[in-house]
Amino acid sequence: MQVAVTLPFEQSPSVVLGALGDEEFIRYATERADATITQFDRNPSPEGDLMVVVRRTVPTELIPPQARTFVGSELEIRQVEAWSRPLEGPDGARYGTVALEVLGAKVTASGTAVLTPADTGSSLAYDLIVRSSLPLVGSVVEQKVGRGLQQAIEILGEALRDWLAQK
């Protein structure tokens, strides 16, 4: 299942990416999604590239009831975002790759993220493909996780707007 979400922000790309790589913000956004962080790693390069690795636990509502017997009461999600250095100056476009794995549930999502300048700030676009290799219920799981992922990205956008408005 494809998940494509574009989020507008009033702030510049450098400010938005700064928050996306800030552990305090990621914890804030994760709590708003009723999840818990178990690991956060931020690895910037001197040239401006950035890699963020986050592990979260979330309730199993992300997957259909018939698949919950395989995973227990919580899901562990490992997310990696690798962002390029800015192109065309400090507030130029940034391109990222995203990989997400729902551990124990045989579900992955991968794709791209693009953060670009806009007339009124910036735009963050995610384009991801969700896949499940669970026997018999894989397509149902893909649909459910895909919808949950879309909601999580929208919650991230709302949290980011609120967070940046307070700064």
Helices and strands as residue ranges (DSSP letters): E 2-9, H 13-20, H 23-32, E 36-44, E 50-59, G 60-62, H 65-68, E 74-83, E 94-103, E 107-118, E 121-132, H 138-166
